[in-house]
Amino acid sequence: MPNINTGFKTNRIFFAFIDISTAFFSLFFGWMLAVSFLGSTLSARMSEFQFSPSQSMTSLTILSQFAGLALTGLIVKNRSGVRKTIFPAFFISIAGTIVFLFPPSFLWNISMIILPFTGGAVVACWGSYYQRCENTSARIRVAANIIIISNIGMIMLNVIAVNLSAFMGILLSIAMLTGALLL
């Protein structure tokens, strides 16, 4: 199996074909699909409070995601820049998700704009990681692993939020982000 020289940790975890970088990004993307994209986990939490974002807020979250992706893609050009972007984005994502543990306030609206922006920034950083894969088969394997693992994480969060407790789903999403940082 070729080594993927990414500049990130490459110790293998859970399965022989998943490295720490893949797990790191997968946990973030699972959170992103369930929370920052106004996914089922966040929607379940909003339903508990009969909170419904306006159509303009939904459009703003999409624009925010695109802005984070585009700006980071234009500004961040090397490994150092990727690291300087990813870790603050993770901490902002954790702080922004903590807001959803409390009843709705203006902070919810702010988080619903900032979280997609940070998500876009991390996606752009992942693009930098992805470009460093040595060959096409490694790229396909990395992309497939991230898609599979992030969707498993999203489904787990959504099932818990919808069937057990939205609060617990949000709490678990924070744990996912924290777990990724600890890898």
Salt bridges, closest charged atoms under 4 A:
ASP19 OD2 - ARG12 NH1 3.73
GLU48 OE1 - ARG45 NH1 2.63
